[in-house]
Amino acid sequence: MAEVEAVQLKEEGNRHFHLQDYKAATKSYSQALKLTKDKALLATLYRNRAACGLKTESYVQAASDASRAIDINSSDIKALYRRCQALEHLGKLDQAFKDVQRCATLEPRNQNFQETLRRLNTSIQEKLRVQFSTDSRVQKMFEILLDENSEADKREKAANNLIVLGREEAGAEKIFQNNGVALLLQLLDTKKPELVLAAVRTLSGMCSGHQARATVILHAVQIDRICSLMAVENEEMSLAVCNLLQAIIDSLSGEDKWEHRGKEEALVLDTKKDLKQITSHLLDMLVSKKVSGQGRDQALNLLNKNVPRKDLAIHDNSRTIYVVDNGLRKILKVVGQVPDLPSCLPLTDNTRMLASILINKLYDDLRCDPERDHFRKICEEYITGKFDPQDMDKNLNAIQTVSGILQGPFDLGNQLLGLKGVMEMMVALCGSERETDQLVAVEALIHASTKLSRATFIITNGVSLLKQIYKTTKNEKIKIRTLVTSDKTILYSVATTLVNCTNSYDVKEVIPELVQLAKFSKQHVPEEHPKDKKDFIDMRVKRLLKAGVISALACMMKADSAILTDQTKELLARVFLALCDNPKDRGTIVAQGGGKALIPLALEGTDVGKVKAAHALAKIAAVSNPDIAFPGERVYEVVRPLVRLLDTQRDGLQNYEALLGLTNLSGRSDKLRQKIFKERALPDIENYMFENHDQLRQAATECMCNMVLHKEVQERFLADGNDRLKLVVLLCGEDDDKVQNAAAGALAMLTAAHKKLCLKMTQVTTQWLEILQRLCLHDQLSVQHRGLVIAYNLLAADAELARKLVESELLEILTVVGKQEPDEKKAEVVQTARECLIKCMDYGFIKPVS
């Protein structure tokens, strides 16, 4: 009975196969294999399942099934040919050649076998030629770079070519196999910035997506050396080394998301020790005087990105626990640095803020109260250990540390304020004659006075001192801080003053005809004050920012609701919007905690205030790194205010900057894209893609380009009865390069994700082929590359569609582009064109020319 059922399942599988339901066919063949022991039937079932594997592009499974059929019958010509096809797709050309050679021997008159034999022979010869050519090119590049007498332009070209080669898997492997790591170490030894930079960037490319190579490179270069290179003053060098370390960490932790092939799959490496060593060295960098401000920032960025869990659903937070135990005191030392003291470490404007963000992320990553208590005890011991009646600088560091923690995990900061002597020390420092002491103390008091109980303590014990400082100091930073701290009940007055300083009140439009009429009737016509002109306003905004107004505003936002009324919130929102006007100032605003302070303003208060705050948020979100501007879970709270700005009742500038902000956010993670989708932003984004206004249409298309990565958005495009795909295709034919680039990016991702969309693209408009050809010939390389990716997706989707493309002028375009000599700029374009041509060869539509 089992044998009969096996035969029936085989027939059922054959029917599914003819209906192109390959998954169902595979299932039927697999069930049949469990029921039979008949060797002939087993061979047939394995052979048939191999055919399904080829159709579903499961080439490893197809090769395995075909091999089992061959084990039963070594002359099974169908199984041999199917294994040949699978091996060819897996890049094992020599083994594929042996299989088809056997097929041709068994059936010498079969033209298909003969053609495959010729094609594989040509491919193998070409591969050997390229391999030999690559080997010699690598050697030549190093010879030029290591020869001190080489011409400068030759050296530069060789360095760029080496970097490009290192980014390609085949090129990276060639460099690695040809003693490349040792030669790159020689380049590092030259200590010439341009050669060291080239070596670092090449190593970075070689590490990407390859755990074994990354491990070897880490041990060869050594983490000490990598960190010392990152510690230099040169910003470009520091960033390049940071990218190298990130590539190593991604490969070692398995977060690079690359597909590993060949020997890499067979290696099982224990990378925990190496990752721990990297973390340890980064923590050491934080407190080293030899490390530049840039290097310290990059170390903090790497720790921020790689230590806390990316998803709190993951149970393991061992990396955070390790950093808390071994590095929290070092992070606290950075937070507590006072720039004006001689003992201060080299810092940038962002260093302390990055350290506060790291403390916040580590604290948020703790899973239970015992872990949080341990974290708090370390902070308490560190701060109380700094108090010293004989050393004012140590006291200053302690108060600066508390101030930094208050800008991170606020509840922890509030607990630390309750430590004996902390608030008293803040007030006492206000009485110091040193401006540095006053500035640190007043800054700390601002952050401490957000609760009414703390504010009462300050009013009782410190107001007279603050007033005295305000009268005597010439330092504007101190003046503005003492003004805000002295009395929380004057928030509305302070906010009104700042609105007037920034001219952020509503100005009624002046109608010239009415002005003339008023003059004619001898009525008083108010004239603009000379100091209300834009130049003067910009100057006042600059002075306010320089004086630290953002810290003051952030402090005002933390006040109790009884003090901070909705009207005051609206005024603060107006001030923030005015301060955010210049893109160059937005980094300063983020560094001083402005992004975090704006979120509650955009969610609560008057309607006008919420719109103003949302607009300010949009300006920041458009140009800032969201991880720094809105750390932790706060970034998800930014989405709703931005989506509300897409309302057609808002003005064009608000719509435009909201789209820019959403574009930046949607490019960060799929979780953010999901949040944007759930806030029902998609219809509004689509609406602006129809806009006549060029900038709005461009911004909406760029936003959609990021959003199509989300599965639920793709499903909208797959659904019948809508013109979404048609709109994207037509936008690819626009004259505006930026719109074209964004639309082509969206179309490339959609066609890569779903074969159905490849076929649908050809049906939505008769102009699709002409538009595709224009993209593939575009002057801008980014647009051209996206066009070629679309072409490849269409070729890979369906044989008949591929035939149609080959019969058009597209084949000539691909041939011309593919024959170009790739340089650093054109490498991706030429490589994609060549992949398109290889796909055409796979179908047998074109043949290689010797």
QUIURDA-V508268 format. One record per pair of residues at least 24 apart in sequence whose C-alpha atoms are under 8 Angstrom apart, sorted by the first residue. I is the first residue (numbers start at 0). J is the second residue. D is the distance in Angstrom with one decimal. If there is no record, write none. Layout:
[[I	J	D] [I	J	D]]
//
This chain:
[[1	34	5.5] [1	35	6.7] [2	34	6.4] [2	35	5.4] [2	37	8.0] [4	31	7.4] [4	34	7.5] [5	30	7.6] [5	31	4.3] [5	32	7.2] [5	34	5.7] [5	35	6.1] [6	31	7.2] [6	40	7.9] [9	44	7.0] [16	51	7.5] [21	51	5.5] [21	54	7.1] [21	55	7.0] [22	51	7.5] [22	55	8.0] [24	48	7.7] [24	51	7.2] [25	51	6.3] [38	71	6.7] [39	71	7.8] [41	68	7.3] [42	67	7.2] [42	68	4.3] [42	69	7.5] [42	71	6.2] [42	72	7.2] [43	68	7.1] [46	77	7.3] [46	78	5.4] [46	81	7.9] [49	78	7.8] [49	81	6.8] [49	82	7.8] [50	81	6.8] [53	81	7.8] [53	84	7.8] [53	85	6.6] [58	85	4.9] [58	86	7.3] [58	88	6.9] [58	89	6.8] [59	85	7.1] [59	86	8.0] [59	89	7.5] [61	85	6.2] [62	86	6.5] [74	105	8.0] [76	102	5.9] [76	105	7.6] [92	119	6.7] [92	122	7.7] [92	123	6.5] [93	123	7.1] [95	119	7.8] [96	120	7.2] [118	846	7.6] [118	847	7.4] [121	847	7.4] [121	849	7.7] [130	173	8.0] [133	170	7.3] [133	173	7.1] [134	173	6.5] [134	174	7.8] [134	177	7.1] [137	161	7.4] [137	173	7.8] [137	174	6.5] [137	177	7.9] [138	177	7.9] [141	182	7.0] [144	186	7.6] [144	194	7.4] [145	185	7.9] [145	186	6.9] [158	194	7.2] [158	197	5.5] [158	198	8.0] [159	197	7.2] [159	823	6.4] [160	822	6.8] [160	823	6.3] [161	197	7.7] [161	201	6.4] [162	197	6.5] [162	198	7.8] [162	200	6.1] [162	201	4.5] [162	204	7.2] [162	823	7.9] [163	201	7.7] [163	822	7.7] [163	823	5.6] [163	826	7.4] [164	201	7.8] [165	201	5.1] [165	202	7.1] [165	203	7.8] [165	204	4.9] [165	205	5.2] [166	201	7.2] [166	204	4.3] [166	205	6.3] [166	207	7.8] [167	204	7.6] [168	205	7.6] [171	204	7.2] [171	205	5.0] [172	205	7.6] [175	205	7.9] [175	212	7.9] [180	216	7.0] [180	219	7.6] [184	220	7.0] [192	236	7.9] [196	236	6.2] [196	239	7.2] [199	239	6.7] [199	240	6.3] [199	243	6.8] [200	239	6.4] [200	240	7.8] [200	243	7.0] [202	243	6.9] [203	242	6.8] [203	243	4.4] [203	244	7.7] [203	246	6.1] [203	247	7.6] [204	243	8.0] [204	246	7.9] [206	243	7.7] [206	246	6.0] [206	247	5.8] [206	250	6.9] [207	246	5.3] [207	247	7.0] [207	249	7.6] [207	250	6.3] [207	255	7.2] [208	246	7.9] [208	249	7.8] [208	250	5.5] [208	255	5.7] [208	256	7.3] [208	257	5.2] [208	258	7.5] [208	259	7.2] [209	250	5.9] [209	259	7.0] [209	263	7.2] [210	247	7.9] [210	250	4.9] [210	251	5.4] [210	253	7.6] [210	263	7.5] [211	263	6.8] [211	266	7.4] [211	268	7.6] [213	247	5.4] [213	250	6.6] [213	251	7.1] [214	247	7.6] [214	251	7.3] [217	247	7.4] [222	276	7.9] [222	277	6.7] [222	280	7.4] [223	280	7.4] [226	280	7.3] [226	281	7.4] [226	284	7.5] [227	290	7.7] [229	294	5.3] [229	297	7.7] [230	284	7.8] [230	289	7.2] [230	290	4.5] [230	291	5.4] [230	293	7.3] [230	294	4.3] [230	295	7.0] [231	290	6.6] [231	291	5.7] [231	293	7.6] [231	294	6.4] [232	291	5.4] [232	292	7.4] [232	293	6.4] [232	294	7.3] [233	293	7.8] [234	293	6.2] [237	293	6.8] [237	294	5.9] [237	297	7.2] [238	297	7.0] [241	297	6.2] [241	298	7.6] [241	301	7.4] [245	301	7.1] [248	274	6.8] [278	302	7.3] [278	322	7.8] [279	325	7.9] [279	326	7.9] [282	326	5.8] [282	329	6.8] [282	330	7.7] [283	329	7.6] [285	329	6.5] [285	330	6.9] [285	333	6.8] [286	329	6.1] [286	332	7.2] [286	333	7.0] [286	344	7.4] [287	344	7.6] [288	344	5.7] [288	345	6.9] [290	345	7.1] [291	345	5.5] [291	346	7.1] [292	344	8.0] [292	345	4.9] [292	346	4.1] [292	347	5.1] [292	350	7.2] [293	346	7.5] [293	347	6.8] [295	346	7.4] [295	350	7.2] [296	347	7.6] [296	349	7.4] [296	350	5.6] [296	353	7.2] [299	350	8.0] [299	353	6.4] [299	354	6.6] [299	357	7.3] [300	353	7.3] [302	357	7.4] [303	356	7.7] [303	357	5.5] [303	360	7.4] [306	361	8.0] [307	360	6.4] [307	361	6.1] [307	364	6.0] [308	364	6.7] [311	364	7.3] [316	364	7.0] [316	365	7.3] [316	366	7.9] [319	361	6.1] [319	364	7.0] [319	365	7.6] [320	365	7.9] [323	361	7.6] [323	374	6.9] [327	358	7.9] [327	377	7.7] [328	377	7.4] [328	378	7.5] [328	381	6.9] [330	354	6.2] [330	358	7.5] [331	378	7.7] [331	381	7.9] [331	400	6.3] [332	400	7.4] [334	399	7.1] [334	400	5.4] [334	403	5.6] [334	404	7.7] [335	396	4.9] [335	397	6.4] [335	398	7.5] [335	399	4.7] [335	400	4.0] [335	401	7.7] [335	403	6.9] [336	396	6.1] [336	399	6.9] [336	400	7.6] [337	395	7.7] [337	396	6.7] [337	399	7.1] [337	439	7.9] [339	435	6.6] [340	392	7.7] [348	590	7.5] [349	590	5.8] [351	403	7.3] [352	403	7.6] [352	406	8.0] [352	590	5.9] [352	591	7.3] [353	627	7.5] [355	403	5.8] [355	404	6.1] [355	406	6.3] [355	407	5.0] [356	407	5.8] [356	627	7.4] [356	630	6.7] [358	404	7.3] [358	407	6.3] [358	408	7.2] [359	404	7.9] [359	407	4.7] [359	408	4.9] [359	631	8.0] [360	630	7.7] [360	631	6.4] [362	408	6.9] [363	408	7.9] [363	631	8.0] [375	411	6.9] [378	415	8.0] [379	415	6.7] [379	418	7.8] [394	424	7.8] [395	436	6.7] [395	439	7.1] [395	440	8.0] [398	424	7.8] [398	425	6.9] [398	439	7.3] [398	440	7.1] [398	443	6.8] [399	439	6.3] [399	440	7.9] [399	443	6.9] [401	443	7.3] [402	442	7.2] [402	443	4.8] [402	446	6.5] [402	447	7.8] [405	446	6.4] [405	447	7.6] [406	446	7.6] [406	592	7.4] [413	447	7.5] [416	447	7.3] [426	457	7.5] [426	460	7.3] [426	461	5.8] [429	464	6.5] [429	465	7.0] [429	468	7.6] [430	464	6.3] [434	474	7.9] [437	477	7.2] [438	476	7.4] [438	477	5.6] [441	477	7.1] [441	480	6.2] [441	481	6.4] [441	484	7.5] [442	480	6.6] [442	550	7.9] [444	484	6.8] [445	480	7.1] [445	483	7.4] [445	484	5.5] [445	551	6.9] [445	554	5.7] [446	554	5.6] [448	484	7.2] [448	554	7.8] [448	558	7.5] [449	554	6.6] [449	555	7.3] [449	557	5.0] [449	558	4.5] [449	559	6.7] [450	557	7.7] [450	558	6.2] [450	559	6.1] [451	558	7.5] [451	559	6.5] [454	486	7.9] [454	487	7.2] [457	485	7.7] [458	485	6.7] [458	486	6.9] [462	486	7.9] [475	546	5.5] [476	545	7.4] [476	546	4.0] [476	547	5.8] [477	546	7.7] [479	546	6.9] [479	547	7.6] [479	548	7.0] [479	551	7.5] [480	547	7.8] [480	548	7.9] [480	551	6.2] [483	551	6.5] [483	555	7.6] [487	555	7.9] [487	558	7.7] [487	562	7.1] [488	562	6.2] [490	555	7.1] [490	562	7.5] [490	563	7.2] [490	567	7.1] [491	563	7.9] [491	566	7.9] [491	567	5.2] [491	570	8.0] [494	567	6.6] [494	570	5.8] [494	571	5.9] [494	574	7.8] [495	570	6.5] [497	574	6.5] [498	570	6.5] [498	571	7.7] [498	573	6.7] [498	574	5.5] [500	536	7.3] [500	539	6.7] [500	540	7.7] [501	536	6.0] [501	539	6.9] [501	540	6.2] [501	574	6.6] [501	577	6.3] [501	578	7.6] [502	531	7.3] [502	536	7.0] [502	577	7.8] [503	573	5.6] [503	574	6.1] [503	576	7.8] [503	577	5.9] [504	573	7.1] [540	577	8.0] [540	578	6.3] [544	578	7.8] [544	587	7.9] [544	588	8.0] [547	591	8.0] [549	588	6.3] [549	591	6.0] [549	592	7.2] [549	593	6.0] [550	591	5.7] [550	592	6.8] [550	593	7.5] [552	593	7.9] [552	596	7.8] [553	592	6.6] [553	593	6.3] [553	596	5.3] [556	596	6.4] [565	603	7.8] [565	604	4.6] [565	605	6.0] [566	604	7.4] [566	605	7.1] [568	600	6.3] [568	604	6.4] [568	605	7.9] [568	608	6.7] [569	600	7.7] [569	604	6.8] [569	605	6.4] [569	607	6.9] [569	608	3.9] [569	609	7.3] [569	611	7.8] [570	608	7.2] [572	597	7.4] [572	600	6.5] [572	608	5.7] [572	609	7.5] [572	611	5.7] [572	612	4.8] [572	615	7.8] [573	608	7.1] [573	611	6.0] [573	612	7.2] [575	612	7.2] [575	615	6.4] [576	611	6.4] [576	612	6.6] [576	614	6.9] [576	615	4.6] [579	615	6.2] [579	618	6.7] [579	619	7.2] [580	618	7.7] [582	618	7.8] [582	622	7.5] [585	619	6.2] [585	622	8.0] [585	623	7.7] [586	623	7.1] [589	619	7.7] [589	623	8.0] [589	627	7.5] [589	628	5.3] [590	628	7.7] [592	628	7.6] [593	628	8.0] [594	619	7.1] [594	628	5.3] [594	629	6.0] [595	628	7.0] [595	629	5.8] [595	633	7.6] [598	636	7.0] [598	637	6.5] [601	640	6.1] [602	640	6.9] [609	640	7.8] [610	640	7.8] [610	644	7.2] [613	640	5.2] [613	641	6.0] [613	644	7.1] [614	641	7.5] [614	644	7.3] [614	653	6.1] [614	656	7.4] [614	657	7.1] [616	641	7.6] [617	641	6.3] [617	656	5.6] [617	657	5.0] [617	659	7.4] [617	660	5.1] [617	661	8.0] [618	656	6.1] [618	657	7.6] [618	660	6.9] [619	660	7.5] [620	659	7.7] [620	660	4.5] [620	661	7.6] [620	663	6.8] [620	664	7.3] [621	656	6.8] [621	657	7.7] [621	659	5.0] [621	660	3.9] [621	661	7.5] [621	662	7.5] [621	663	5.9] [622	660	7.6] [622	663	7.7] [625	663	7.9] [625	664	6.8] [625	667	8.0] [635	671	6.7] [635	674	7.1] [638	674	7.2] [638	675	6.3] [638	678	7.8] [639	675	7.8] [639	678	6.5] [642	675	7.7] [642	678	7.1] [642	680	5.9] [645	680	7.9] [645	683	6.4] [645	684	7.9] [646	683	7.6] [651	695	7.8] [654	695	7.6] [655	694	7.3] [655	695	5.5] [655	698	6.6] [658	684	7.7] [658	698	5.8] [658	699	6.1] [658	702	6.6] [659	698	6.0] [659	702	7.3] [661	702	6.6] [662	698	7.8] [662	701	6.5] [662	702	4.3] [662	703	7.8] [662	705	6.7] [663	702	8.0] [665	702	7.3] [665	705	5.8] [665	706	6.3] [666	705	5.6] [666	706	7.9] [669	708	7.6] [669	709	6.3] [672	706	6.1] [672	709	6.4] [673	709	6.9] [676	712	7.7] [693	735	8.0] [696	738	7.3] [697	737	6.5] [697	738	4.8] [697	741	7.5] [700	738	6.5] [700	741	5.8] [700	742	6.0] [701	738	7.4] [701	741	4.8] [701	742	7.2] [703	745	6.8] [704	741	5.8] [704	742	6.5] [704	744	5.9] [704	745	4.2] [704	746	8.0] [705	745	7.2] [707	745	6.4] [707	748	7.1] [707	749	6.7] [708	748	7.0] [708	749	7.8] [713	749	6.9] [716	756	7.9] [717	755	7.5] [717	756	6.7] [722	763	7.8] [724	760	6.8] [724	763	7.3] [725	760	7.2] [725	763	5.3] [725	764	6.6] [728	760	7.4] [728	767	6.8] [728	770	7.7] [729	767	7.9] [729	770	7.8] [731	770	6.7] [731	774	7.5] [732	770	5.3] [732	773	7.6] [732	774	7.9] [736	779	8.0] [736	782	7.8] [739	782	7.0] [740	781	6.9] [740	782	4.9] [740	785	7.6] [743	774	7.9] [743	782	6.8] [743	785	5.7] [743	786	6.4] [743	789	7.9] [744	782	8.0] [744	785	5.8] [746	789	6.9] [747	785	6.2] [747	786	7.4] [747	788	6.0] [747	789	4.8] [747	792	7.6] [750	789	6.6] [750	792	5.9] [750	793	7.2] [751	789	7.7] [751	792	5.6] [754	792	7.9] [754	793	7.8] [754	796	5.2] [754	797	7.9] [757	792	7.2] [757	793	5.5] [757	796	6.7] [758	793	7.7] [758	796	7.9] [758	800	7.7] [772	808	7.9] [772	809	6.1] [772	812	7.7] [775	812	7.3] [775	813	7.9] [776	812	7.2] [780	824	8.0] [780	825	7.1] [780	828	7.1] [783	828	7.0] [784	827	6.9] [784	828	4.9] [784	831	7.3] [787	828	7.3] [787	831	6.3] [787	832	6.2] [787	835	7.8] [788	831	6.6] [790	835	7.2] [791	831	7.6] [791	832	8.0] [791	834	7.3] [791	835	5.1] [791	838	7.8] [794	835	7.2] [794	838	6.9] [794	839	7.4] [795	838	7.0] [798	842	7.2] [801	839	7.4] [802	844	7.1] [805	839	7.5] [805	844	7.4] [810	836	8.0]]
//
